[in-house]
């Protein structure tokens, strides 16, 4: 992937366009995303969120049962 980072002359002098022989390009290598955003990754994220919710829900229920049976 390449990016234009500048022009060696004032583009206004040539109708607002930088001449191709005066354009400064920088080549930036493509890098894979650090996030796994395919379908399997989305499923894993969903399962993780549901697991956290389920553990919180279970502890809430357990705390309620203990509180009710403990006379509190």
N, CA, C and O atoms as CSV, one atom per row, in Angstrom:
chain,resi,resn,atom,element,x,y,z
A,1,UNK,N,N,0.850,-1.170,0.000
A,1,UNK,CA,C,0.000,0.000,0.000
A,1,UNK,C,C,0.894,1.231,0.000
A,1,UNK,O,O,1.883,1.281,0.731
A,2,UNK,N,N,0.558,2.203,-0.799
A,2,UNK,CA,C,1.347,3.434,-0.867
A,2,UNK,C,C,0.480,4.632,-0.502
A,2,UNK,O,O,-0.719,4.661,-0.779
A,3,UNK,N,N,1.096,5.587,0.106
A,3,UNK,CA,C,0.403,6.811,0.492
A,3,UNK,C,C,1.145,8.007,-0.076
A,3,UNK,O,O,2.376,8.035,-0.098
A,4,UNK,N,N,0.384,9.000,-0.538
A,4,UNK,CA,C,0.978,10.264,-0.955
A,4,UNK,C,C,1.159,11.098,0.302
A,4,UNK,O,O,0.206,11.336,1.043
A,5,UNK,N,N,2.394,11.541,0.538
A,5,UNK,CA,C,2.649,12.333,1.730
A,5,UNK,C,C,3.011,13.781,1.424
A,5,UNK,O,O,3.097,14.604,2.334
A,6,UNK,N,N,3.219,14.090,0.176
A,6,UNK,CA,C,3.548,15.474,-0.116
A,6,UNK,C,C,3.849,15.713,-1.582
A,6,UNK,O,O,3.862,14.799,-2.406
A,7,UNK,N,N,4.087,16.965,-1.866
A,7,UNK,CA,C,4.414,17.385,-3.219
A,7,UNK,C,C,5.635,18.294,-3.128
A,7,UNK,O,O,5.717,19.144,-2.242
A,8,UNK,N,N,6.570,18.114,-4.036
A,8,UNK,CA,C,7.809,18.886,-3.993
A,8,UNK,C,C,7.639,20.307,-4.514
A,8,UNK,O,O,8.536,21.133,-4.345
A,9,UNK,N,N,6.506,20.608,-5.144
A,9,UNK,CA,C,6.227,21.957,-5.636
A,9,UNK,C,C,4.852,22.376,-5.124
A,9,UNK,O,O,4.103,21.548,-4.605
A,10,UNK,N,N,4.528,23.627,-5.266
A,10,UNK,CA,C,3.218,24.133,-4.855
A,10,UNK,C,C,2.173,23.685,-5.883
A,10,UNK,O,O,2.239,24.094,-7.042
A,11,UNK,N,N,1.201,22.841,-5.470
A,11,UNK,CA,C,0.187,22.378,-6.427
A,11,UNK,C,C,-0.649,23.506,-7.025
A,11,UNK,O,O,-1.189,23.358,-8.121
A,12,UNK,N,N,-0.759,24.620,-6.327
A,12,UNK,CA,C,-1.546,25.741,-6.849
A,12,UNK,C,C,-0.943,26.285,-8.144
A,12,UNK,O,O,-1.654,26.843,-8.980
A,13,UNK,N,N,0.356,26.123,-8.304
A,13,UNK,CA,C,1.025,26.632,-9.511
A,13,UNK,C,C,0.697,25.788,-10.739
A,13,UNK,O,O,0.878,26.241,-11.869
A,14,UNK,N,N,0.213,24.558,-10.525
A,14,UNK,CA,C,-0.108,23.701,-11.666
A,14,UNK,C,C,-1.589,23.309,-11.661
A,14,UNK,O,O,-1.939,22.166,-11.954
A,15,UNK,N,N,-2.441,24.262,-11.327
A,15,UNK,CA,C,-3.883,24.041,-11.380
A,15,UNK,C,C,-4.429,23.221,-10.214
A,15,UNK,O,O,-5.502,22.629,-10.333
A,16,UNK,N,N,-3.723,23.176,-9.106
A,16,UNK,CA,C,-4.197,22.461,-7.922
A,16,UNK,C,C,-3.860,20.979,-7.925
A,16,UNK,O,O,-4.319,20.241,-7.053
A,17,UNK,N,N,-3.064,20.532,-8.893
A,17,UNK,CA,C,-2.691,19.122,-8.975
A,17,UNK,C,C,-1.168,19.015,-8.899
A,17,UNK,O,O,-0.447,19.759,-9.564
A,18,UNK,N,N,-0.703,18.095,-8.094
A,18,UNK,CA,C,0.744,17.881,-7.998
A,18,UNK,C,C,1.197,17.062,-9.202
A,18,UNK,O,O,0.619,16.011,-9.480
A,19,UNK,N,N,2.211,17.517,-9.915
A,19,UNK,CA,C,2.724,16.733,-11.041
A,19,UNK,C,C,3.228,15.369,-10.554
A,19,UNK,O,O,3.792,15.264,-9.465
A,20,UNK,N,N,3.025,14.348,-11.351
A,20,UNK,CA,C,3.380,12.989,-10.926
A,20,UNK,C,C,4.867,12.840,-10.640
A,20,UNK,O,O,5.255,12.037,-9.791
A,21,UNK,N,N,5.705,13.603,-11.338
A,21,UNK,CA,C,7.151,13.480,-11.102
A,21,UNK,C,C,7.602,14.274,-9.869
A,21,UNK,O,O,8.779,14.226,-9.510
A,22,UNK,N,N,6.706,14.987,-9.231
A,22,UNK,CA,C,7.033,15.758,-8.024
A,22,UNK,C,C,6.288,15.236,-6.789
A,22,UNK,O,O,6.381,15.820,-5.709
A,23,UNK,N,N,5.555,14.139,-6.955
A,23,UNK,CA,C,4.784,13.569,-5.851
A,23,UNK,C,C,5.691,12.697,-4.996
A,23,UNK,O,O,6.482,11.917,-5.526
A,24,UNK,N,N,5.584,12.822,-3.693
A,24,UNK,CA,C,6.368,12.015,-2.754
A,24,UNK,C,C,5.474,10.887,-2.254
A,24,UNK,O,O,4.419,11.135,-1.670
A,25,UNK,N,N,5.903,9.642,-2.487
A,25,UNK,CA,C,5.155,8.457,-2.085
A,25,UNK,C,C,5.901,7.731,-0.977
A,25,UNK,O,O,7.131,7.720,-0.944
A,26,UNK,N,N,5.150,7.132,-0.081
A,26,UNK,CA,C,5.734,6.291,0.962
A,26,UNK,C,C,5.052,4.936,0.880
A,26,UNK,O,O,3.824,4.852,0.920
A,27,UNK,N,N,5.841,3.879,0.767
A,27,UNK,CA,C,5.287,2.524,0.716
A,27,UNK,C,C,5.127,2.005,2.149
A,27,UNK,O,O,6.086,1.965,2.920
A,28,UNK,N,N,3.916,1.615,2.480
A,28,UNK,CA,C,3.608,1.071,3.801
A,28,UNK,C,C,3.150,-0.366,3.607
A,28,UNK,O,O,2.161,-0.607,2.915
A,29,UNK,N,N,3.856,-1.332,4.208
A,29,UNK,CA,C,3.466,-2.735,4.010
A,29,UNK,C,C,2.127,-3.031,4.675
A,29,UNK,O,O,1.812,-2.496,5.738
A,30,UNK,N,N,1.347,-3.890,4.028
A,30,UNK,CA,C,0.072,-4.297,4.615
A,30,UNK,C,C,0.331,-5.157,5.839
A,30,UNK,O,O,1.241,-5.985,5.850
A,31,UNK,N,N,-0.474,-4.952,6.865
A,31,UNK,CA,C,-0.361,-5.750,8.077
A,31,UNK,C,C,-1.719,-6.329,8.399
A,31,UNK,O,O,-2.746,-5.680,8.202
A,32,UNK,N,N,-1.719,-7.534,8.887
A,32,UNK,CA,C,-2.971,-8.168,9.296
A,32,UNK,C,C,-3.510,-7.468,10.532
A,32,UNK,O,O,-2.751,-6.966,11.361
A,33,UNK,N,N,-4.822,-7.444,10.640
A,33,UNK,CA,C,-5.459,-6.830,11.799
A,33,UNK,C,C,-5.129,-7.627,13.057
A,33,UNK,O,O,-5.083,-8.856,13.006
A,34,UNK,N,N,-4.899,-6.956,14.181
A,34,UNK,CA,C,-4.651,-7.697,15.423
A,34,UNK,C,C,-5.916,-8.345,15.969
A,34,UNK,O,O,-5.849,-9.165,16.884
A,35,UNK,N,N,-7.063,-7.984,15.417
A,35,UNK,CA,C,-8.334,-8.535,15.863
A,35,UNK,C,C,-8.811,-9.592,14.878
A,35,UNK,O,O,-8.711,-9.407,13.665
A,36,UNK,N,N,-9.320,-10.677,15.388
A,36,UNK,CA,C,-9.850,-11.744,14.544
A,36,UNK,C,C,-11.316,-11.413,14.270
A,36,UNK,O,O,-12.187,-11.752,15.071
A,37,UNK,N,N,-11.591,-10.759,13.154
A,37,UNK,CA,C,-12.938,-10.258,12.892
A,37,UNK,C,C,-13.694,-11.103,11.867
A,37,UNK,O,O,-14.640,-10.620,11.243
A,38,UNK,N,N,-13.283,-12.366,11.690
A,38,UNK,CA,C,-14.040,-13.242,10.817
A,38,UNK,C,C,-15.212,-13.843,11.605
A,38,UNK,O,O,-15.411,-13.503,12.771
A,39,UNK,N,N,-15.975,-14.722,10.981
A,39,UNK,CA,C,-17.173,-15.280,11.631
A,39,UNK,C,C,-16.809,-16.047,12.888
A,39,UNK,O,O,-17.475,-15.909,13.914
A,40,UNK,N,N,-15.757,-16.853,12.819
A,40,UNK,CA,C,-15.351,-17.623,13.994
A,40,UNK,C,C,-14.934,-16.696,15.134
A,40,UNK,O,O,-15.226,-16.973,16.297
A,41,UNK,N,N,-14.259,-15.606,14.809
A,41,UNK,CA,C,-13.868,-14.636,15.838
A,41,UNK,C,C,-15.082,-13.962,16.461
A,41,UNK,O,O,-15.121,-13.739,17.671
A,42,UNK,N,N,-16.068,-13.639,15.637
A,42,UNK,CA,C,-17.286,-13.015,16.157
A,42,UNK,C,C,-18.031,-13.967,17.092
A,42,UNK,O,O,-18.564,-13.553,18.122
A,43,UNK,N,N,-18.061,-15.250,16.716
A,43,UNK,CA,C,-18.711,-16.249,17.576
A,43,UNK,C,C,-17.967,-16.349,18.900
A,43,UNK,O,O,-18.594,-16.411,19.957
A,44,UNK,N,N,-16.643,-16.367,18.855
A,44,UNK,CA,C,-15.856,-16.436,20.086
A,44,UNK,C,C,-16.096,-15.232,20.988
A,44,UNK,O,O,-16.194,-15.375,22.206
A,45,UNK,N,N,-16.189,-14.049,20.392
A,45,UNK,CA,C,-16.463,-12.843,21.180
A,45,UNK,C,C,-17.851,-12.931,21.803
A,45,UNK,O,O,-18.022,-12.597,22.975
A,46,UNK,N,N,-18.847,-13.377,21.031
A,46,UNK,CA,C,-20.205,-13.518,21.559
A,46,UNK,C,C,-20.273,-14.528,22.687
A,46,UNK,O,O,-20.936,-14.287,23.696
A,47,UNK,N,N,-19.600,-15.649,22.530
A,47,UNK,CA,C,-19.587,-16.666,23.587
A,47,UNK,C,C,-18.920,-16.123,24.843
A,47,UNK,O,O,-19.382,-16.396,25.951
A,48,UNK,N,N,-17.861,-15.374,24.693
A,48,UNK,CA,C,-17.174,-14.799,25.850
A,48,UNK,C,C,-18.078,-13.817,26.589
A,48,UNK,O,O,-18.120,-13.820,27.820
A,49,UNK,N,N,-18.803,-12.977,25.847
A,49,UNK,CA,C,-19.713,-12.009,26.480
A,49,UNK,C,C,-20.841,-12.732,27.201
A,49,UNK,O,O,-21.181,-12.388,28.332
A,50,UNK,N,N,-21.421,-13.735,26.546
A,50,UNK,CA,C,-22.497,-14.498,27.191
A,50,UNK,C,C,-22.000,-15.255,28.419
A,50,UNK,O,O,-22.731,-15.389,29.400
A,51,UNK,N,N,-20.773,-15.747,28.373
A,51,UNK,CA,C,-20.208,-16.463,29.519
A,51,UNK,C,C,-20.043,-15.541,30.719
A,51,UNK,O,O,-20.375,-15.912,31.845
A,52,UNK,N,N,-19.535,-14.348,30.479
A,52,UNK,CA,C,-19.382,-13.381,31.573
A,52,UNK,C,C,-20.739,-13.031,32.156
A,52,UNK,O,O,-20.897,-12.960,33.375
A,53,UNK,N,N,-21.729,-12.809,31.279
A,53,UNK,CA,C,-23.075,-12.496,31.762
A,53,UNK,C,C,-23.640,-13.667,32.574
A,53,UNK,O,O,-24.237,-13.451,33.628
A,54,UNK,N,N,-23.459,-14.901,32.097
A,54,UNK,CA,C,-24.005,-16.077,32.775
A,54,UNK,C,C,-23.371,-16.262,34.150
A,54,UNK,O,O,-24.067,-16.600,35.107
A,55,UNK,N,N,-22.083,-16.049,34.259
A,55,UNK,CA,C,-21.421,-16.173,35.560
A,55,UNK,C,C,-21.948,-15.111,36.517
A,55,UNK,O,O,-22.218,-15.409,37.680
A,56,UNK,N,N,-22.097,-13.883,36.046
A,56,UNK,CA,C,-22.653,-12.825,36.897
A,56,UNK,C,C,-24.078,-13.126,37.320
A,56,UNK,O,O,-24.442,-12.911,38.476
A,57,UNK,N,N,-24.892,-13.626,36.387
A,57,UNK,CA,C,-26.279,-13.985,36.700
A,57,UNK,C,C,-26.315,-15.102,37.736
A,57,UNK,O,O,-27.103,-15.040,38.680
A,58,UNK,N,N,-25.466,-16.130,37.573
A,58,UNK,CA,C,-25.444,-17.259,38.506
A,58,UNK,C,C,-25.011,-16.821,39.902
A,58,UNK,O,O,-25.584,-17.265,40.898
A,59,UNK,N,N,-24.011,-15.960,39.979
A,59,UNK,CA,C,-23.588,-15.481,41.297
A,59,UNK,C,C,-24.666,-14.624,41.947
A,59,UNK,O,O,-24.833,-14.660,43.166
A,60,UNK,N,N,-25.396,-13.857,41.149
A,60,UNK,CA,C,-26.513,-13.075,41.697
A,60,UNK,C,C,-27.593,-13.977,42.255
A,60,UNK,O,O,-28.110,-13.727,43.344
A,61,UNK,N,N,-27.940,-15.025,41.522
A,61,UNK,CA,C,-28.943,-15.980,42.010
A,61,UNK,C,C,-28.459,-16.667,43.284
A,61,UNK,O,O,-29.214,-16.805,44.246
A,62,UNK,N,N,-27.185,-17.101,43.287
A,62,UNK,CA,C,-26.621,-17.768,44.454
A,62,UNK,C,C,-26.632,-16.841,45.670
A,62,UNK,O,O,-26.980,-17.266,46.772
A,63,UNK,N,N,-26.258,-15.592,45.475
A,63,UNK,CA,C,-26.270,-14.634,46.578
A,63,UNK,C,C,-27.678,-14.428,47.103
A,63,UNK,O,O,-27.877,-14.301,48.311
A,64,UNK,N,N,-28.670,-14.392,46.198
A,64,UNK,CA,C,-30.066,-14.221,46.632
A,64,UNK,C,C,-30.531,-15.413,47.444
A,64,UNK,O,O,-31.188,-15.251,48.472
A,65,UNK,N,N,-30.192,-16.623,46.983
A,65,UNK,CA,C,-30.601,-17.838,47.697
A,65,UNK,C,C,-29.943,-17.882,49.072
A,65,UNK,O,O,-30.602,-18.188,50.066
A,66,UNK,N,N,-28.660,-17.583,49.136
A,66,UNK,CA,C,-27.971,-17.590,50.432
A,66,UNK,C,C,-28.567,-16.548,51.354
A,66,UNK,O,O,-28.752,-16.806,52.543
A,67,UNK,N,N,-28.867,-15.390,50.832
A,67,UNK,CA,C,-29.447,-14.316,51.644
A,67,UNK,C,C,-30.814,-14.701,52.160
A,67,UNK,O,O,-31.135,-14.402,53.310
A,68,UNK,N,N,-31.628,-15.351,51.356
A,68,UNK,CA,C,-32.968,-15.730,51.783
A,68,UNK,C,C,-32.960,-16.886,52.780
A,68,UNK,O,O,-33.780,-16.910,53.698
A,69,UNK,N,N,-32.049,-17.844,52.616
A,69,UNK,CA,C,-32.012,-18.999,53.513
A,69,UNK,C,C,-31.226,-18.685,54.783
A,69,UNK,O,O,-31.310,-19.431,55.758
A,70,UNK,N,N,-30.477,-17.611,54.785
A,70,UNK,CA,C,-29.660,-17.250,55.946
A,70,UNK,C,C,-30.434,-16.343,56.890
A,70,UNK,O,O,-29.927,-15.976,57.950
A,71,UNK,N,N,-31.629,-15.984,56.526
A,71,UNK,CA,C,-32.428,-15.118,57.367
A,71,UNK,C,C,-32.061,-13.646,57.231
A,71,UNK,O,O,-32.513,-12.815,58.019
A,72,UNK,N,N,-31.238,-13.323,56.228
A,72,UNK,CA,C,-30.793,-11.956,56.055
A,72,UNK,C,C,-31.712,-11.222,55.211
A,72,UNK,O,O,-31.499,-10.038,54.949
